[in-house]
Amino acid sequence: MSDDHTHVQEFFSARAADWDSRFPDDGLAYAAAVAELGLRAGDRVLDAGCGTGRALPPLRAAVGPSGVVVGADLTPAMLQAAVRAGRDRDGRLLLADVAALPLRSRSLDAVFGAGLISHLPSPSENLRELARVVRPGGVLALFHPIGRAALAARQGRQVTPEDLRAEPNLRPLLSGSGWRMRSYVDEDDRFLALAVRAD
């Protein structure tokens, strides 16, 4: 977990240009995760930590032309890669920190966060900020296109009990941040935790 925005920006800036080519087969996993949000035409959704915007096309498809799709990321190079890929046509891109979003309270129906939680400097506070911008009953999806064990193996490390994405850690973290976990899946081919904004 990073506690330094500069480190996060440096990490992703160095990888932005070839990010999509490193993970070319993730599109179906993103689309499937977006489908589980249960979005409807006209909904308003944020892709928090959107990176190169891989979730923006399925998010736009889910909310239709009358919906609102916003992608926010801390790293300019990732947003530039999203523009080069044409994904800015599917949503408005914001250079913004999820710790202090320039969005009105209760203005969204859902938040999608791919690979987000491990890069949050203050997970509890940051998840509270995401809850602030979502209406009561709105949904949060914390997603990764591979599960915790597969990701650890890819990175040459072991899964540890301290991993924030482990269900015994994530459930109380969400609960203390204004969310109620609705479902949790951690399989080799995906990680997806869905939570509902508490009233």
Phi, psi and omega in degrees: 000139181263139173246019187222113180301323180299319178298316179298313180298317179296316180303309185281329177299319181292341185248356188299316187300323182245017183303309183295323181289338177287334183228064189287345187256016185275351187303316181294323178294320177297313181299319180294319179294318178299320179301326182286347175293335181072032180293152178237163177305133179092352179292161179244125187223144176249132167263101185275124186069051191291344180057232181276008173080027183297334179275346186297316179300313178292330176294316178297317179300324182288322184264348177071182183293337179275350180275174179240128176237126178236133173247123180242135178212153182275343189251113181304321182296326178290319178294323177297321177295324177297319178295315179300326179279357179080011184282350175293345175288339183265347181190160177281131180261133179236132169278102188205154178264129180294350177282342181209079185282137178276053183231149179291150175298141176058030184266354184241158175264337184199158173229134175246129180227101179269121179063020189282314196297328181286351180251006179279126181292326179225082190310314182296312180295318182293320176294328175295321178295320176297321177296325181301321186272359181251139178293154173304134184090351177289169191240145172242131173243119172258118194229150165212138185289355169224158183285174184299314182294318179294321178294316178300317179297319178300324183269002178069036179225175178260150171289133181247155178296340181280350182306123181299335182279350175297135185306318180297338177269319186289319183303308179290330177298314178295315182301320179283356183243015176096013182236154173238121182296131180259323179203159183213126177227128176224092181238170181304322187264004174185155169235128178210117173245125178251136179225154180248137178293125179292156179286000000 
